[in-house]
């Protein structure tokens, strides 16, 4: 027979799951789960019934995300979020197995980060000073902030008296 909850559509289930997670994980973890599921899983699989989703649906999704240009590491994050979501569906008897745990995520190839040398930094600073984003470039060059952290900066993150910057958000 049918498993209780198996008629649920992934979109509806993910809303329910995210409501549960909001109260049970940190705000940052919740926001990351919500973003990964909303942007990468729901557009492809959101209208499908949980019971109709098979491991190859996720394997195909991962390939499509890689073809679109997503980094393998980001696709692995999608895998982890979806696997966690479906593990809770299994625990709640909505599905009989966690199909995501049976899908194989892409391998992440770690590459050595290239770092600008002093003359390159100076050339970039000079070029950046000619743009409307010169302040952002100066912060980027003077800190170790990631692109998402730079993009999320707000004036309230700057303490002008203390000459300090606090990262409170990331995009």
Backbone as JSON Lines, residues from 0, in Angstrom:
{"i":0,"aa":"X","n":[0.8,-1.2,0.0],"ca":[0.0,0.0,0.0],"c":[0.84,1.26,0.0]}
{"i":1,"aa":"X","n":[0.19,2.37,-0.1],"ca":[0.87,3.66,-0.09],"c":[1.41,3.98,1.3]}
{"i":2,"aa":"X","n":[2.52,4.62,1.31],"ca":[3.1,5.09,2.57],"c":[2.46,6.43,2.89]}
{"i":3,"aa":"X","n":[2.15,6.65,4.13],"ca":[1.53,7.92,4.56],"c":[2.39,9.08,4.08]}
{"i":4,"aa":"X","n":[1.76,10.01,3.4],"ca":[2.48,11.2,2.97],"c":[3.13,11.09,1.61]}
{"i":5,"aa":"X","n":[3.13,9.89,1.0],"ca":[3.83,9.71,-0.27],"c":[3.15,10.48,-1.41]}
{"i":6,"aa":"X","n":[1.88,10.85,-1.23],"ca":[1.19,11.63,-2.25],"c":[1.64,13.1,-2.26]}
{"i":7,"aa":"X","n":[2.43,13.47,-1.29],"ca":[2.89,14.86,-1.22],"c":[3.72,15.22,-2.44]}
{"i":8,"aa":"X","n":[3.51,16.44,-2.89],"ca":[4.32,17.02,-3.97],"c":[5.59,17.58,-3.31]}
{"i":9,"aa":"X","n":[6.72,17.45,-3.99],"ca":[7.99,17.89,-3.41],"c":[7.94,19.36,-3.0]}
{"i":10,"aa":"X","n":[7.32,20.23,-3.83],"ca":[7.2,21.65,-3.45],"c":[6.54,21.8,-2.08]}
{"i":11,"aa":"X","n":[5.42,21.11,-1.88],"ca":[4.69,21.21,-0.61],"c":[5.49,20.61,0.54]}
{"i":12,"aa":"X","n":[6.08,19.45,0.27],"ca":[6.88,18.82,1.32],"c":[8.07,19.7,1.7]}
{"i":13,"aa":"X","n":[8.74,20.29,0.71],"ca":[9.92,21.11,1.03],"c":[9.53,22.32,1.87]}
{"i":14,"aa":"X","n":[8.33,22.89,1.63],"ca":[7.84,23.98,2.48],"c":[7.67,23.5,3.92]}
{"i":15,"aa":"X","n":[7.05,22.34,4.07],"ca":[6.84,21.75,5.4],"c":[8.19,21.47,6.08]}
{"i":16,"aa":"X","n":[9.11,20.89,5.32],"ca":[10.42,20.54,5.86],"c":[11.19,21.79,6.28]}
{"i":17,"aa":"X","n":[11.15,22.83,5.44],"ca":[11.86,24.06,5.77],"c":[11.27,24.73,7.01]}
{"i":18,"aa":"X","n":[9.96,24.66,7.18],"ca":[9.34,25.21,8.4],"c":[9.86,24.47,9.63]}
{"i":19,"aa":"X","n":[9.98,23.16,9.51],"ca":[10.52,22.35,10.6],"c":[11.99,22.73,10.85]}
{"i":20,"aa":"X","n":[12.78,22.84,9.78],"ca":[14.2,23.13,9.92],"c":[14.44,24.52,10.51]}
{"i":21,"aa":"X","n":[13.58,25.48,10.17],"ca":[13.76,26.85,10.67],"c":[13.89,26.86,12.19]}
{"i":22,"aa":"X","n":[13.13,26.0,12.85],"ca":[13.14,25.96,14.32],"c":[14.22,25.03,14.87]}
{"i":23,"aa":"X","n":[14.9,24.27,13.99],"ca":[15.8,23.24,14.48],"c":[17.25,23.35,14.03]}
{"i":24,"aa":"X","n":[17.55,24.36,13.22],"ca":[18.93,24.59,12.8],"c":[19.23,26.09,12.91]}
{"i":25,"aa":"X","n":[20.5,26.45,12.76],"ca":[20.86,27.86,12.82],"c":[20.23,28.62,11.65]}
{"i":26,"aa":"X","n":[20.11,29.92,11.81],"ca":[19.54,30.76,10.75],"c":[20.34,30.6,9.46]}
{"i":27,"aa":"X","n":[21.64,30.59,9.57],"ca":[22.5,30.47,8.39],"c":[22.28,29.13,7.68]}
{"i":28,"aa":"X","n":[22.18,28.05,8.44],"ca":[21.94,26.72,7.84],"c":[20.58,26.69,7.18]}
{"i":29,"aa":"X","n":[19.57,27.23,7.86],"ca":[18.22,27.28,7.29],"c":[18.23,28.05,5.97]}
{"i":30,"aa":"X","n":[18.86,29.22,5.95],"ca":[18.89,30.04,4.74],"c":[19.58,29.31,3.6]}
{"i":31,"aa":"X","n":[20.64,28.58,3.91],"ca":[21.37,27.83,2.88],"c":[20.5,26.7,2.34]}
{"i":32,"aa":"X","n":[19.85,25.94,3.23],"ca":[18.94,24.87,2.79],"c":[17.85,25.45,1.89]}
{"i":33,"aa":"X","n":[17.24,26.54,2.34],"ca":[16.13,27.14,1.59],"c":[16.6,27.56,0.21]}
{"i":34,"aa":"X","n":[17.74,28.2,0.14],"ca":[18.28,28.67,-1.13],"c":[18.59,27.5,-2.07]}
{"i":35,"aa":"X","n":[19.27,26.49,-1.58],"ca":[19.65,25.36,-2.42],"c":[18.43,24.62,-2.96]}
{"i":36,"aa":"X","n":[17.44,24.4,-2.1],"ca":[16.24,23.67,-2.52],"c":[15.41,24.53,-3.48]}
{"i":37,"aa":"X","n":[15.21,25.8,-3.15],"ca":[14.38,26.69,-3.98],"c":[14.99,26.92,-5.35]}
{"i":38,"aa":"X","n":[16.27,27.19,-5.4],"ca":[16.89,27.57,-6.67],"c":[17.24,26.36,-7.54]}
{"i":39,"aa":"X","n":[17.67,25.25,-6.91],"ca":[18.22,24.16,-7.7],"c":[17.37,22.89,-7.76]}
{"i":40,"aa":"X","n":[16.56,22.61,-6.74],"ca":[15.79,21.35,-6.74],"c":[14.36,21.57,-7.2]}
{"i":41,"aa":"X","n":[13.69,22.55,-6.63],"ca":[12.26,22.75,-6.92],"c":[11.95,23.05,-8.39]}
{"i":42,"aa":"X","n":[12.75,23.84,-9.1],"ca":[12.39,24.1,-10.5],"c":[12.29,22.82,-11.35]}
{"i":43,"aa":"X","n":[13.1,21.83,-11.06],"ca":[13.11,20.6,-11.83],"c":[12.18,19.53,-11.26]}
{"i":44,"aa":"X","n":[12.19,19.35,-9.94],"ca":[11.47,18.24,-9.32],"c":[10.3,18.66,-8.45]}
{"i":45,"aa":"X","n":[10.07,19.95,-8.32],"ca":[9.07,20.46,-7.39],"c":[7.65,19.98,-7.59]}
{"i":46,"aa":"X","n":[7.27,19.73,-8.83],"ca":[5.88,19.31,-9.11],"c":[5.69,17.8,-9.03]}
{"i":47,"aa":"X","n":[6.75,17.07,-8.73],"ca":[6.68,15.61,-8.69],"c":[6.24,15.13,-7.32]}
{"i":48,"aa":"X","n":[5.52,14.01,-7.3],"ca":[5.15,13.36,-6.04],"c":[6.38,12.69,-5.45]}
{"i":49,"aa":"X","n":[6.52,12.75,-4.14],"ca":[7.68,12.16,-3.48],"c":[7.87,10.71,-3.9]}
{"i":50,"aa":"X","n":[6.77,9.97,-3.99],"ca":[6.86,8.54,-4.29],"c":[7.31,8.28,-5.73]}
{"i":51,"aa":"X","n":[7.23,9.27,-6.6],"ca":[7.6,9.09,-8.0],"c":[9.05,9.48,-8.3]}
{"i":52,"aa":"X","n":[9.72,10.06,-7.34],"ca":[11.09,10.5,-7.55],"c":[12.03,9.31,-7.36]}
{"i":53,"aa":"X","n":[12.96,9.14,-8.29],"ca":[13.91,8.02,-8.25],"c":[15.33,8.58,-8.22]}
{"i":54,"aa":"X","n":[16.31,7.75,-7.82],"ca":[17.7,8.24,-7.72],"c":[18.21,8.91,-8.99]}
{"i":55,"aa":"X","n":[17.85,8.37,-10.16],"ca":[18.35,8.97,-11.41],"c":[17.82,10.39,-11.63]}
{"i":56,"aa":"X","n":[16.7,10.74,-11.01],"ca":[16.22,12.12,-11.12],"c":[17.25,13.08,-10.54]}
{"i":57,"aa":"X","n":[17.86,12.68,-9.43],"ca":[18.86,13.55,-8.82],"c":[20.19,13.49,-9.57]}
{"i":58,"aa":"X","n":[20.56,12.32,-10.05],"ca":[21.78,12.21,-10.85],"c":[21.67,13.11,-12.09]}
{"i":59,"aa":"X","n":[20.51,13.08,-12.75],"ca":[20.26,13.93,-13.91],"c":[20.29,15.4,-13.52]}
{"i":60,"aa":"X","n":[19.66,15.74,-12.39],"ca":[19.66,17.12,-11.91],"c":[21.1,17.6,-11.72]}
{"i":61,"aa":"X","n":[21.94,16.78,-11.08],"ca":[23.33,17.18,-10.84],"c":[24.06,17.44,-12.17]}
{"i":62,"aa":"X","n":[23.84,16.58,-13.17],"ca":[24.47,16.78,-14.47],"c":[24.01,18.08,-15.1]}
{"i":63,"aa":"X","n":[22.7,18.36,-15.01],"ca":[22.16,19.59,-15.59],"c":[22.74,20.82,-14.9]}
{"i":64,"aa":"X","n":[22.89,20.75,-13.59],"ca":[23.46,21.89,-12.85],"c":[24.91,22.12,-13.24]}
{"i":65,"aa":"X","n":[25.67,21.04,-13.43],"ca":[27.06,21.17,-13.86],"c":[27.14,21.76,-15.26]}
{"i":66,"aa":"X","n":[26.26,21.32,-16.16],"ca":[26.23,21.84,-17.53],"c":[25.9,23.33,-17.53]}
{"i":67,"aa":"X","n":[25.02,23.77,-16.6],"ca":[24.67,25.19,-16.49],"c":[25.82,26.02,-15.96]}
{"i":68,"aa":"X","n":[26.86,25.36,-15.44],"ca":[28.03,26.09,-14.97],"c":[28.2,26.14,-13.47]}
{"i":69,"aa":"X","n":[27.36,25.43,-12.72],"ca":[27.53,25.39,-11.27],"c":[28.8,24.62,-10.93]}
{"i":70,"aa":"X","n":[29.5,25.06,-9.91],"ca":[30.69,24.36,-9.45],"c":[30.29,23.02,-8.84]}
{"i":71,"aa":"X","n":[31.15,22.03,-8.99],"ca":[30.89,20.7,-8.43],"c":[30.65,20.79,-6.93]}
{"i":72,"aa":"X","n":[31.36,21.68,-6.26],"ca":[31.18,21.82,-4.82],"c":[29.78,22.32,-4.48]}
{"i":73,"aa":"X","n":[29.26,23.25,-5.27],"ca":[27.89,23.75,-5.06],"c":[26.88,22.63,-5.3]}
{"i":74,"aa":"X","n":[27.1,21.83,-6.33],"ca":[26.2,20.71,-6.62],"c":[26.24,19.7,-5.47]}
{"i":75,"aa":"X","n":[27.41,19.52,-4.87],"ca":[27.49,18.64,-3.69],"c":[26.67,19.21,-2.53]}
{"i":76,"aa":"X","n":[26.66,20.53,-2.39],"ca":[25.83,21.17,-1.35],"c":[24.35,20.93,-1.62]}
{"i":77,"aa":"X","n":[23.96,21.0,-2.9],"ca":[22.58,20.68,-3.28],"c":[22.27,19.24,-2.86]}
{"i":78,"aa":"X","n":[23.19,18.34,-3.14],"ca":[23.02,16.92,-2.78],"c":[22.82,16.76,-1.28]}
{"i":79,"aa":"X","n":[23.66,17.41,-0.5],"ca":[23.57,17.28,0.96],"c":[22.25,17.83,1.48]}
{"i":80,"aa":"X","n":[21.83,18.99,0.97],"ca":[20.56,19.57,1.42],"c":[19.39,18.66,1.04]}
{"i":81,"aa":"X","n":[19.37,18.17,-0.2],"ca":[18.28,17.3,-0.66],"c":[18.3,15.97,0.1]}
{"i":82,"aa":"X","n":[19.49,15.44,0.34],"ca":[19.6,14.17,1.09],"c":[19.07,14.34,2.51]}
{"i":83,"aa":"X","n":[19.39,15.45,3.13],"ca":[18.91,15.74,4.48],"c":[17.39,15.88,4.48]}
{"i":84,"aa":"X","n":[16.85,16.58,3.48],"ca":[15.41,16.76,3.37],"c":[14.71,15.41,3.2]}
{"i":85,"aa":"X","n":[15.24,14.56,2.35],"ca":[14.61,13.27,2.1],"c":[14.84,12.29,3.25]}
{"i":86,"aa":"X","n":[15.89,12.48,4.01],"ca":[16.11,11.63,5.2],"c":[15.01,11.9,6.22]}
{"i":87,"aa":"X","n":[14.62,13.16,6.34],"ca":[13.51,13.48,7.24],"c":[12.19,12.93,6.68]}
{"i":88,"aa":"X","n":[12.01,12.94,5.35],"ca":[10.81,12.35,4.75],"c":[10.75,10.85,5.06]}
{"i":89,"aa":"X","n":[11.89,10.2,5.04],"ca":[11.96,8.77,5.38],"c":[11.62,8.58,6.86]}
{"i":90,"aa":"X","n":[12.19,9.41,7.69],"ca":[11.95,9.32,9.14],"c":[10.48,9.57,9.48]}
{"i":91,"aa":"X","n":[9.82,10.4,8.69],"ca":[8.42,10.72,8.93],"c":[7.46,9.78,8.19]}
{"i":92,"aa":"X","n":[8.02,8.73,7.58],"ca":[7.24,7.73,6.84],"c":[6.52,8.31,5.62]}
{"i":93,"aa":"X","n":[7.09,9.33,4.99],"ca":[6.52,9.87,3.76],"c":[7.02,9.09,2.55]}
{"i":94,"aa":"X","n":[8.2,8.49,2.68],"ca":[8.8,7.69,1.61],"c":[9.36,6.4,2.21]}
{"i":95,"aa":"X","n":[9.59,5.42,1.35],"ca":[10.11,4.13,1.83],"c":[11.63,4.05,1.78]}
{"i":96,"aa":"X","n":[12.25,5.0,1.06],"ca":[13.72,5.05,0.99],"c":[14.14,6.46,0.64]}
{"i":97,"aa":"X","n":[15.39,6.76,0.97],"ca":[15.94,8.07,0.65],"c":[16.62,7.96,-0.72]}
{"i":98,"aa":"X","n":[15.89,8.36,-1.76],"ca":[16.42,8.23,-3.12],"c":[17.65,9.11,-3.35]}
{"i":99,"aa":"X","n":[17.77,10.2,-2.63],"ca":[18.92,11.09,-2.82],"c":[20.19,10.41,-2.34]}
{"i":100,"aa":"X","n":[20.1,9.63,-1.27],"ca":[21.3,8.96,-0.77],"c":[21.79,7.9,-1.75]}
{"i":101,"aa":"X","n":[20.93,7.49,-2.68],"ca":[21.31,6.52,-3.71],"c":[21.84,7.18,-4.97]}
{"i":102,"aa":"X","n":[21.68,8.5,-5.09],"ca":[22.2,9.25,-6.23],"c":[23.65,9.63,-5.95]}
{"i":103,"aa":"X","n":[24.45,9.64,-6.97],"ca":[25.87,9.94,-6.79],"c":[26.16,11.4,-7.15]}
{"i":104,"aa":"X","n":[26.62,12.16,-6.18],"ca":[26.96,13.57,-6.47],"c":[28.3,13.63,-7.21]}
{"i":105,"aa":"X","n":[28.59,14.75,-7.86],"ca":[29.86,14.86,-8.59],"c":[31.04,14.91,-7.64]}
{"i":106,"aa":"X","n":[32.17,14.47,-8.14],"ca":[33.41,14.58,-7.37],"c":[33.87,16.03,-7.41]}
{"i":107,"aa":"X","n":[34.4,16.48,-6.3],"ca":[34.94,17.83,-6.22],"c":[36.44,17.74,-6.42]}
{"i":108,"aa":"X","n":[36.93,18.42,-7.43],"ca":[38.35,18.46,-7.7],"c":[38.9,19.73,-7.05]}
{"i":109,"aa":"X","n":[39.78,19.54,-6.1],"ca":[40.35,20.7,-5.41],"c":[41.51,21.24,-6.23]}
{"i":110,"aa":"X","n":[41.43,22.51,-6.53],"ca":[42.5,23.16,-7.28],"c":[43.2,24.16,-6.38]}
{"i":111,"aa":"X","n":[44.45,24.36,-6.66],"ca":[45.23,25.32,-5.9],"c":[44.73,26.72,-6.22]}
{"i":112,"aa":"X","n":[44.5,27.51,-5.19],"ca":[44.05,28.88,-5.39],"c":[45.23,29.72,-5.85]}
{"i":113,"aa":"X","n":[44.99,30.52,-6.89],"ca":[46.06,31.41,-7.33],"c":[45.88,32.75,-6.62]}
{"i":114,"aa":"X","n":[46.97,33.28,-6.17],"ca":[46.94,34.53,-5.4],"c":[47.69,35.59,-6.19]}
{"i":115,"aa":"X","n":[47.11,36.79,-6.22],"ca":[47.75,37.89,-6.92],"c":[49.03,38.31,-6.21]}
{"i":116,"aa":"X","n":[50.05,38.61,-7.01],"ca":[51.27,39.14,-6.4],"c":[51.11,40.66,-6.26]}
{"i":117,"aa":"X","n":[52.05,41.31,-5.62],"ca":[51.94,42.73,-5.31],"c":[51.72,43.6,-6.56]}
{"i":118,"aa":"X","n":[52.51,43.39,-7.62],"ca":[52.27,44.21,-8.82],"c":[50.88,44.0,-9.42]}
{"i":119,"aa":"X","n":[50.37,42.79,-9.37],"ca":[49.02,42.51,-9.89],"c":[47.96,43.22,-9.04]}
{"i":120,"aa":"X","n":[48.15,43.19,-7.71],"ca":[47.22,43.89,-6.81],"c":[47.24,45.39,-7.11]}
{"i":121,"aa":"X","n":[48.43,45.93,-7.29],"ca":[48.54,47.36,-7.59],"c":[47.86,47.72,-8.91]}
{"i":122,"aa":"X","n":[48.03,46.9,-9.96],"ca":[47.38,47.14,-11.25],"c":[45.86,47.06,-11.11]}
{"i":123,"aa":"X","n":[45.39,46.08,-10.34],"ca":[43.94,45.92,-10.13],"c":[43.38,47.12,-9.37]}
{"i":124,"aa":"X","n":[44.1,47.59,-8.35],"ca":[43.66,48.75,-7.59],"c":[43.56,49.98,-8.47]}
{"i":125,"aa":"X","n":[44.54,50.2,-9.33],"ca":[44.53,51.35,-10.23],"c":[43.35,51.25,-11.18]}
{"i":126,"aa":"X","n":[43.12,50.08,-11.75],"ca":[41.98,49.88,-12.66],"c":[40.66,50.07,-11.93]}
{"i":127,"aa":"X","n":[40.58,49.55,-10.71],"ca":[39.34,49.64,-9.93],"c":[39.02,51.07,-9.55]}
{"i":128,"aa":"X","n":[40.05,51.88,-9.34],"ca":[39.83,53.28,-8.96],"c":[39.12,54.07,-10.07]}
{"i":129,"aa":"X","n":[39.1,53.53,-11.28],"ca":[38.43,54.19,-12.4],"c":[36.95,53.77,-12.51]}
{"i":130,"aa":"X","n":[36.48,52.91,-11.6],"ca":[35.11,52.42,-11.68],"c":[34.26,52.97,-10.54]}
{"i":131,"aa":"X","n":[32.94,52.82,-10.69],"ca":[32.03,53.27,-9.63],"c":[32.05,52.3,-8.43]}
{"i":132,"aa":"X","n":[32.67,51.15,-8.6],"ca":[32.74,50.17,-7.51],"c":[34.1,50.17,-6.81]}
{"i":133,"aa":"X","n":[34.81,51.29,-6.9],"ca":[36.16,51.33,-6.33],"c":[36.2,51.01,-4.84]}
{"i":134,"aa":"X","n":[35.18,51.44,-4.08],"ca":[35.17,51.16,-2.63],"c":[35.05,49.65,-2.39]}
{"i":135,"aa":"X","n":[34.19,49.01,-3.16],"ca":[34.02,47.57,-3.02],"c":[35.31,46.84,-3.38]}
{"i":136,"aa":"X","n":[35.96,47.26,-4.46],"ca":[37.22,46.65,-4.85],"c":[38.3,46.86,-3.79]}
{"i":137,"aa":"X","n":[38.31,48.03,-3.18],"ca":[39.31,48.28,-2.13],"c":[39.08,47.35,-0.93]}
{"i":138,"aa":"X","n":[37.82,47.16,-0.58],"ca":[37.51,46.24,0.53],"c":[37.91,44.82,0.13]}
{"i":139,"aa":"X","n":[37.59,44.43,-1.09],"ca":[37.94,43.09,-1.56],"c":[39.45,42.87,-1.52]}
{"i":140,"aa":"X","n":[40.2,43.85,-1.97],"ca":[41.66,43.71,-2.0],"c":[42.28,43.77,-0.61]}
{"i":141,"aa":"X","n":[41.62,44.45,0.31],"ca":[42.19,44.61,1.65],"c":[41.72,43.59,2.67]}
{"i":142,"aa":"X","n":[40.83,42.71,2.28],"ca":[40.3,41.7,3.2],"c":[40.3,40.34,2.53]}
{"i":143,"aa":"X","n":[39.9,39.35,3.26],"ca":[39.78,37.99,2.7],"c":[38.3,37.64,2.48]}
{"i":144,"aa":"X","n":[37.47,38.66,2.26],"ca":[36.04,38.4,2.11],"c":[35.75,37.67,0.8]}
{"i":145,"aa":"X","n":[34.77,36.78,0.86],"ca":[34.3,36.08,-0.33],"c":[33.34,36.99,-1.09]}
{"i":146,"aa":"X","n":[33.09,36.63,-2.34],"ca":[32.21,37.44,-3.2],"c":[30.83,37.6,-2.58]}
{"i":147,"aa":"X","n":[30.26,36.53,-2.03],"ca":[28.94,36.59,-1.41],"c":[28.91,37.48,-0.19]}
{"i":148,"aa":"X","n":[30.01,37.49,0.55],"ca":[30.1,38.37,1.73],"c":[30.23,39.82,1.3]}
{"i":149,"aa":"X","n":[31.0,40.08,0.27],"ca":[31.13,41.44,-0.25],"c":[29.78,41.96,-0.75]}
{"i":150,"aa":"X","n":[29.07,41.11,-1.48],"ca":[27.79,41.51,-2.07],"c":[26.73,41.8,-1.01]}
{"i":151,"aa":"X","n":[26.88,41.2,0.17],"ca":[25.87,41.36,1.23],"c":[26.22,42.48,2.21]}
{"i":152,"aa":"X","n":[27.33,43.16,2.01],"ca":[27.73,44.22,2.95],"c":[26.69,45.32,3.01]}
{"i":153,"aa":"X","n":[26.51,45.85,4.22],"ca":[25.61,46.98,4.45],"c":[26.39,48.04,5.21]}
{"i":154,"aa":"X","n":[25.9,49.26,5.12],"ca":[26.57,50.34,5.84],"c":[26.63,50.04,7.34]}
{"i":155,"aa":"X","n":[25.6,49.38,7.85],"ca":[25.56,49.07,9.3],"c":[26.64,48.07,9.7]}
{"i":156,"aa":"X","n":[27.29,47.42,8.74],"ca":[28.36,46.47,9.05],"c":[29.69,47.17,9.32]}
{"i":157,"aa":"X","n":[29.73,48.47,9.06],"ca":[30.97,49.23,9.23],"c":[30.92,50.03,10.51]}
{"i":158,"aa":"X","n":[31.97,49.9,11.32],"ca":[32.12,50.71,12.53],"c":[33.22,51.73,12.23]}
{"i":159,"aa":"X","n":[32.81,52.93,11.89],"ca":[33.77,53.96,11.49],"c":[34.63,54.42,12.66]}
{"i":160,"aa":"X","n":[34.09,54.39,13.88],"ca":[34.88,54.79,15.05],"c":[35.99,53.79,15.34]}
{"i":161,"aa":"X","n":[35.65,52.5,15.2],"ca":[36.6,51.42,15.51],"c":[37.43,51.03,14.28]}
{"i":162,"aa":"X","n":[37.11,51.6,13.13],"ca":[37.78,51.24,11.86],"c":[37.7,49.73,11.62]}
{"i":163,"aa":"X","n":[36.48,49.2,11.77],"ca":[36.33,47.75,11.58],"c":[35.09,47.44,10.74]}
{"i":164,"aa":"X","n":[35.09,46.23,10.22],"ca":[34.02,45.75,9.38],"c":[33.62,44.38,9.91]}
{"i":165,"aa":"X","n":[32.32,44.16,10.06],"ca":[31.82,42.88,10.54],"c":[30.99,42.24,9.46]}
{"i":166,"aa":"X","n":[31.3,40.97,9.15],"ca":[30.51,40.24,8.16],"c":[29.31,39.62,8.89]}
{"i":167,"aa":"X","n":[28.12,40.09,8.53],"ca":[26.9,39.6,9.17],"c":[26.04,38.75,8.24]}
{"i":168,"aa":"X","n":[26.31,38.85,6.93],"ca":[25.47,38.17,5.94],"c":[26.31,37.69,4.77]}
{"i":169,"aa":"X","n":[25.73,36.81,4.0],"ca":[26.36,36.36,2.76],"c":[25.25,36.1,1.75]}
{"i":170,"aa":"X","n":[25.53,36.33,0.49],"ca":[24.57,36.04,-0.58],"c":[25.07,34.86,-1.38]}
